[in-house]
Amino acid sequence: MAKPKLWTKNFILISLVNLNLGLNYFLLMIIVSEYAMIKFKVLPSQGGLATGIFIFGALFARLFTGKYIGWLGQKRLLYGGLILSFVTTSFYFLANSFYLLLAVRFLHGMSFGSVSTSAGTIVANIVPRERCGEGIGYYGLSVTIASAIGPFLGMLLSMHGSYTTIFAACTVAAVLNLIITLFLSVKDVKLTAKQLSELKSFKLNNFIEPKAVPISFFCMLIFFCYSSVLSFLSAYAKEINLMDAASFFFIIFSVVIFLSRPVVGRLFDSKGENVIMYSAIAVMAIGLIVFSQAYYGFMLLAAAVFIGLGYGAIQSSGQAIAVKATEKHRMGLATSTFFMLGDIGMGTGPYVFGTAISLVGYRGMYTGVAIIMLGCLFLYYVLWGKNASRSREMNREKEHQSLKKEAV
């Protein structure tokens, strides 16, 4: 039996939107802490706040986007978020104080939260259910490419260009997304009167999807750990005199994700999530240990391989788990729940780790992150892994019984 088509026009267009959104995000995420510390003479913890407050803006927007996307329409909310993205990226040129920068970062985060939730919901609806892991994996490659190009350009321009050039590049990416979305055709999920009434009511389960909470909470801690690398790589590399190697860190990181993502997606669909998740957690922990003890360029780049392989597998598989765990008309809520908790991890991380750096230094901080990552093996088992194993065994038993009946 032929597989249902995955690479449709809409799938390609929404992936391009996600690519530009990711470029906008990573270009700024990698340099904002350093930019704030240099331009406004603030402490590392305040620089971390300038990075992290973006995520809280995204969290605020996701809280409402997931609820109203089924009511107002996916493309309408997507376009509204893209307009806000263009406006806020333009405001970076005008931020002449630290507190104004914080305000711009928060508003920009709101636009990011709205767009990424809308785009994630659209792709969850257009990807065939039986190719969910593979489809979301390929969709996630757009972020992988952005995570290679964005930080590389950000670090390159911060060393040899100017921050103004970075802000201009982000504004161009926002304009391109507005143009691309004009050609996107999206069919909204038709809701029954009861479903629509439920979405309009103000109950907790109309803002979050309970079935997606366990895996999303686990991934929150993964994003928390990863934020330490994303936010302080540039400053860490300067301290240990490995800036040249660091400029290629996210290139290696992203190439590894790019090459592994199709395999991870197929394994997810054929072997189940536990095979992927346990392996990925262990690999990412190894990467963080190597990262914390890097004294040579090859060690930093080896860490990029391990962290990229682990983080990439966890991120795409976690999102696929959240989507598969819920009903079709609540996919928007499942997507927003996953990203909301991820945002909390990414948002609190830079401030917490910025404070830790002041106490124990960069190496001490990254050693602590590696220990937290090892603890995630047990956390995954408790929150999801043990139930996933039982569910898979039950499905195998049902298939076995079905085959026996057919044989008879």
C-alpha positions as CSV (number, residue, x, y, z in Angstrom):
1,M,0.0,0.0,0.0
2,A,1.4,3.4,-1.1
3,K,2.2,5.9,1.6
4,P,0.1,9.1,1.7
5,K,1.8,12.1,0.2
6,L,3.9,14.2,2.6
7,W,5.6,16.9,0.5
8,T,2.6,19.0,-0.6
9,K,2.7,22.7,-1.6
10,N,1.3,23.7,1.8
11,F,3.8,21.5,3.7
12,I,6.7,23.2,1.8
13,L,5.4,26.7,2.3
14,I,4.7,26.3,6.1
15,S,8.2,24.8,6.4
16,L,9.7,27.9,4.7
17,V,7.7,30.1,7.1
18,N,9.2,28.1,10.0
19,L,12.7,28.5,8.5
20,N,12.5,32.3,8.4
21,L,10.9,32.4,11.9
22,G,13.8,30.3,13.1
23,L,16.4,32.5,11.5
24,N,14.8,35.5,13.1
25,Y,14.9,33.7,16.5
26,F,18.4,32.3,16.4
27,L,20.1,35.4,14.9
28,L,19.0,37.3,17.9
29,M,19.1,34.6,20.6
30,I,22.8,34.0,20.3
31,I,23.8,37.7,20.6
32,V,21.2,39.4,22.7
33,S,22.9,38.6,26.1
34,E,26.3,39.9,24.8
35,Y,24.6,42.9,23.0
36,A,22.9,44.0,26.3
37,M,26.1,43.5,28.3
38,I,28.2,45.6,25.9
39,K,25.7,48.3,24.9
40,F,24.0,48.9,28.2
41,K,26.8,47.7,30.6
42,V,24.6,45.2,32.4
43,L,25.5,42.1,34.4
44,P,25.4,38.6,32.9
45,S,22.2,37.8,34.8
46,Q,20.6,40.9,33.2
47,G,21.9,39.9,29.8
48,G,20.3,36.5,30.4
49,L,17.1,38.2,31.3
50,A,17.2,40.1,27.9
51,T,17.4,36.7,26.2
52,G,14.8,34.9,28.4
53,I,12.1,37.6,28.5
54,F,11.5,36.8,24.8
55,I,10.4,33.3,25.8
56,F,8.0,34.6,28.3
57,G,6.4,36.8,25.6
58,A,6.1,33.7,23.5
59,L,4.6,31.8,26.5
60,F,2.0,34.6,27.0
61,A,0.9,34.4,23.3
62,R,0.8,30.6,23.2
63,L,-1.6,30.6,26.2
64,F,-4.2,32.3,24.0
65,T,-3.2,31.1,20.6
66,G,-3.8,27.5,21.4
67,K,-7.3,28.3,22.7
68,Y,-8.5,30.6,19.9
69,I,-6.9,29.0,16.9
70,G,-9.8,26.5,16.4
71,W,-12.2,29.4,16.8
72,L,-10.7,32.2,14.8
73,G,-8.8,30.1,12.2
74,Q,-5.3,28.9,11.7
75,K,-4.2,31.2,8.8
76,R,-5.8,34.3,10.4
77,L,-3.8,33.9,13.6
78,L,-0.7,33.0,11.6
79,Y,-0.9,36.2,9.6
80,G,-1.6,38.4,12.6
81,G,1.5,37.0,14.4
82,L,3.6,37.6,11.3
83,I,2.5,41.3,11.1
84,L,3.5,41.7,14.8
85,S,6.8,40.0,14.0
86,F,7.6,42.6,11.3
87,V,6.7,45.5,13.6
88,T,8.7,44.3,16.6
89,T,11.9,43.4,14.6
90,S,11.8,46.9,13.3
91,F,11.7,48.3,16.9
92,Y,15.1,46.9,17.7
93,F,16.7,49.8,15.9
94,L,14.9,52.2,18.3
95,A,15.7,50.4,21.6
96,N,18.1,52.9,23.2
97,S,17.8,51.7,26.8
98,F,18.0,48.3,28.5
99,Y,14.4,48.5,29.7
100,L,13.2,49.4,26.2
101,L,15.1,46.4,24.8
102,L,13.3,44.2,27.4
103,A,9.9,45.6,26.2
104,V,10.8,44.9,22.5
105,R,12.0,41.4,23.4
106,F,8.8,40.6,25.2
107,L,6.6,41.8,22.3
108,H,8.8,40.0,19.7
109,G,8.4,36.9,21.8
110,M,4.6,37.3,21.6
111,S,4.8,37.3,17.8
112,F,7.1,34.3,17.8
113,G,4.7,32.3,20.1
114,S,1.7,33.1,18.0
115,V,3.4,32.3,14.7
116,S,5.1,29.1,15.8
117,T,2.0,27.7,17.5
118,S,-0.2,28.5,14.4
119,A,2.4,27.0,12.0
120,G,2.8,23.9,14.3
121,T,-0.9,23.4,14.3
122,I,-1.2,23.8,10.6
123,V,1.6,21.2,9.9
124,A,0.0,18.8,12.5
125,N,-3.2,18.9,10.5
126,I,-1.8,18.5,7.0
127,V,0.7,15.7,7.8
128,P,-0.8,12.2,7.4
129,R,-1.5,10.6,10.8
130,E,0.5,7.5,9.9
131,R,3.5,9.6,8.9
132,C,3.3,11.9,12.0
133,G,6.8,11.2,13.3
134,E,8.4,11.5,9.9
135,G,6.4,14.5,8.9
136,I,7.1,16.6,12.0
137,G,10.7,15.5,11.8
138,Y,11.1,16.9,8.3
139,Y,9.2,20.0,9.3
140,G,11.6,20.4,12.2
141,L,14.5,20.4,9.8
142,S,13.5,24.0,8.9
143,V,14.4,25.0,12.4
144,T,17.6,22.8,12.2
145,I,18.7,24.7,9.1
146,A,17.9,28.0,10.9
147,S,19.8,26.9,14.0
148,A,22.9,26.4,11.8
149,I,22.7,29.6,9.7
150,G,21.3,31.9,12.4
151,P,23.9,31.5,15.2
152,F,26.7,31.3,12.7
153,L,25.7,34.6,11.1
154,G,25.0,36.1,14.5
155,M,28.4,35.3,15.8
156,L,30.1,36.3,12.5
157,L,28.3,39.6,12.3
158,S,28.9,40.4,16.0
159,M,32.7,39.8,15.5
160,H,33.1,41.4,12.1
161,G,30.0,43.4,11.3
162,S,27.4,45.2,13.4
163,Y,24.3,44.5,15.5
164,T,22.4,46.8,13.2
165,T,23.0,44.4,10.3
166,I,21.6,41.6,12.4
167,F,18.5,43.6,13.1
168,A,18.1,44.4,9.4
169,A,18.4,40.7,8.5
170,C,15.7,39.8,11.0
171,T,13.4,42.4,9.5
172,V,13.9,41.0,6.0
173,A,13.1,37.5,7.2
174,A,9.8,38.8,8.7
175,V,8.8,40.5,5.4
176,L,9.5,37.3,3.5
177,N,7.2,35.3,5.8
178,L,4.4,37.8,5.1
179,I,4.8,37.2,1.4
180,I,5.1,33.4,1.6
181,T,1.9,33.1,3.7
182,L,-0.1,34.8,0.9
183,F,0.3,31.6,-1.1
184,L,-0.6,29.2,1.7
185,S,-4.1,27.6,1.6
186,V,-5.3,26.1,4.8
187,K,-8.5,24.3,5.6
188,D,-9.6,24.9,9.2
189,V,-10.8,22.0,11.3
190,K,-14.6,22.0,11.4
191,L,-15.8,22.1,15.0
192,T,-19.1,20.9,16.3
193,A,-21.3,23.3,18.2
194,K,-20.3,21.6,21.4
195,Q,-16.6,21.8,20.6
196,L,-16.9,25.5,19.7
197,S,-18.8,26.2,22.9
198,E,-16.1,24.4,25.0
199,L,-13.3,26.4,23.4
200,K,-15.1,29.7,24.1
201,S,-15.4,28.9,27.8
202,F,-12.7,29.8,30.3
203,K,-11.7,26.5,31.7
204,L,-8.1,25.3,32.3
205,N,-8.3,22.5,29.7
206,N,-9.2,25.1,27.1
207,F,-5.8,26.7,27.6
208,I,-3.7,23.5,27.9
209,E,-4.1,19.9,26.7
210,P,-3.9,17.7,29.7
211,K,-2.8,14.6,27.6
212,A,0.2,16.6,26.3
213,V,1.4,17.8,29.8
214,P,3.6,14.9,30.9
215,I,5.8,14.8,27.8
216,S,5.8,18.6,27.6
217,F,6.9,19.0,31.2
218,F,9.8,16.6,30.5
219,C,10.8,18.5,27.4
220,M,10.6,21.7,29.4
221,L,13.6,20.5,31.4
222,I,15.5,19.5,28.2
223,F,14.9,23.0,26.8
224,F,16.1,24.5,30.1
225,C,19.4,22.6,29.8
226,Y,19.8,23.5,26.1
227,S,19.2,27.2,26.8
228,S,22.6,27.3,28.7
229,V,24.4,26.4,25.4
230,L,22.3,28.7,23.2
231,S,22.5,31.8,25.5
232,F,26.1,31.6,26.7
233,L,28.1,29.8,24.0
234,S,29.6,33.0,22.7
235,A,30.7,34.3,26.1
236,Y,32.0,30.9,27.2
237,A,34.0,30.5,24.0
238,K,35.6,33.9,24.6
239,E,36.6,33.0,28.1
240,I,38.2,29.7,27.0
241,N,39.7,31.2,23.9
242,L,37.9,28.9,21.4
243,M,35.9,31.5,19.4
244,D,37.0,30.1,16.0
245,A,35.7,26.6,16.9
246,A,32.6,28.1,18.5
247,S,31.7,29.9,15.3
248,F,31.2,26.4,13.7
249,F,29.5,24.9,16.7
250,F,25.9,25.4,15.5
251,I,26.9,24.4,11.9
252,I,28.1,21.0,13.2
253,F,25.1,20.8,15.6
254,S,22.6,21.4,12.8
255,V,24.3,19.2,10.2
256,V,24.0,16.3,12.7
257,I,20.3,17.0,13.3
258,F,19.7,17.4,9.6
259,L,21.3,14.0,8.8
260,S,19.7,12.1,11.7
261,R,16.2,13.6,11.6
262,P,14.8,11.4,8.8
263,V,16.1,8.3,10.5
264,V,14.8,9.4,13.9
265,G,11.3,10.1,12.4
266,R,11.1,6.6,10.8
267,L,12.4,4.9,13.9
268,F,9.8,6.8,16.0
269,D,7.0,5.5,13.7
270,S,8.2,1.9,13.5
271,K,9.9,1.2,16.9
272,G,8.2,3.6,19.3
273,E,9.2,6.7,21.2
274,N,11.2,5.0,24.0
275,V,13.9,3.7,21.7
276,I,14.5,7.3,20.6
277,M,14.1,9.1,23.9
278,Y,16.3,7.0,26.2
279,S,19.2,7.0,23.7
280,A,18.8,10.7,23.0
281,I,18.9,11.7,26.7
282,A,22.1,9.7,27.3
283,V,23.8,11.1,24.2
284,M,22.9,14.7,25.0
285,A,24.2,14.2,28.6
286,I,27.5,13.0,27.2
287,G,27.7,16.0,24.9
288,L,27.2,18.4,27.9
289,I,29.9,16.7,29.8
290,V,32.4,17.1,26.9
291,F,31.2,20.7,26.5
292,S,31.8,21.6,30.1
293,Q,35.4,20.2,29.9
294,A,36.4,21.5,26.4
295,Y,39.9,22.8,26.3
296,Y,40.5,22.3,22.6
297,G,38.5,23.2,19.5
298,F,37.9,19.5,18.5
299,M,36.3,18.9,22.0
300,L,33.9,21.8,21.5
301,L,32.9,20.5,18.1
302,A,32.6,16.9,19.4
303,A,30.2,18.2,22.0
304,A,28.2,19.8,19.1
305,V,27.8,16.4,17.5
306,F,26.5,14.7,20.7
307,I,24.3,17.7,21.8
308,G,22.9,18.0,18.3
309,L,22.0,14.3,18.0
310,G,20.4,14.2,21.4
311,Y,18.5,17.5,21.4
312,G,17.3,17.1,17.8
313,A,15.8,13.7,18.5
314,I,14.2,14.8,21.8
315,Q,12.7,18.0,20.3
316,S,11.0,16.4,17.3
317,S,9.9,13.2,19.0
318,G,8.5,15.1,22.0
319,Q,6.4,17.2,19.7
320,A,5.2,14.2,17.8
321,I,4.3,12.4,21.1
322,A,2.3,15.5,22.2
323,V,0.3,15.6,19.0
324,K,-0.4,11.9,18.8
325,A,-1.6,11.8,22.3
326,T,-4.6,14.0,21.6
327,E,-7.7,14.4,19.4
328,K,-7.6,16.2,16.1
329,H,-9.7,19.2,17.1
330,R,-7.4,19.8,20.1
331,M,-4.1,19.6,18.2
332,G,-3.7,23.4,18.5
333,L,-3.9,23.1,22.3
334,A,-1.5,20.1,22.3
335,T,1.0,22.1,20.2
336,S,0.7,25.2,22.3
337,T,1.0,23.2,25.5
338,F,4.2,21.6,24.3
339,F,5.7,24.9,23.3
340,M,4.4,26.8,26.4
341,L,6.2,24.4,28.7
342,G,9.3,24.5,26.4
343,D,9.2,28.3,26.6
344,I,9.2,28.2,30.4
345,G,12.4,26.0,30.2
346,M,14.0,28.3,27.6
347,G,12.9,31.4,29.4
348,T,14.0,30.6,32.9
349,G,17.3,29.0,31.8
350,P,19.3,32.0,30.7
351,Y,18.6,33.9,33.9
352,V,19.2,30.9,36.2
353,F,22.4,30.0,34.4
354,G,23.5,33.6,34.2
355,T,23.3,33.7,38.0
356,A,25.1,30.4,38.3
357,I,28.0,31.7,36.2
358,S,28.5,34.5,38.7
359,L,28.8,31.8,41.5
360,V,30.7,28.9,39.9
361,G,31.9,30.1,36.5
362,Y,31.1,28.7,33.1
363,R,32.6,25.2,33.5
364,G,30.9,24.7,36.9
365,M,27.6,25.8,35.4
366,Y,27.9,23.4,32.5
367,T,28.9,20.5,34.7
368,G,25.7,21.1,36.7
369,V,23.7,21.1,33.5
370,A,25.2,17.7,32.5
371,I,24.1,16.3,35.9
372,I,20.6,17.6,35.4
373,M,20.5,16.0,32.0
374,L,21.5,12.6,33.4
375,G,18.6,12.9,35.9
376,C,16.2,13.3,32.9
377,L,16.6,9.6,32.2
378,F,14.6,8.8,35.3
379,L,12.2,11.7,34.8
380,Y,11.3,10.5,31.3
381,Y,10.6,6.9,32.7
382,V,8.3,8.3,35.4
383,L,6.4,10.8,33.2
384,W,6.0,8.9,30.0
385,G,8.4,5.9,29.3
386,K,6.8,3.3,31.6
387,N,3.3,4.0,30.2
388,A,4.5,4.1,26.6
389,S,6.0,0.6,27.1
390,R,2.8,-0.8,28.4
391,S,0.8,0.8,25.6
392,R,3.1,-0.6,22.9
393,E,2.9,-4.1,24.5
394,M,-0.9,-3.9,24.5
395,N,-1.0,-2.8,20.8
396,R,1.4,-5.7,19.9
397,E,-0.9,-8.1,21.8
398,K,-4.0,-6.8,19.9
399,E,-2.2,-7.2,16.6
400,H,-1.1,-10.7,17.5
401,Q,-4.7,-11.7,18.4
402,S,-6.0,-10.1,15.2
403,L,-3.5,-12.1,13.1
404,K,-4.5,-15.3,14.9
405,K,-8.2,-14.7,14.1
406,E,-7.3,-14.0,10.5
407,A,-5.3,-17.3,10.3
408,V,-8.3,-19.2,11.7
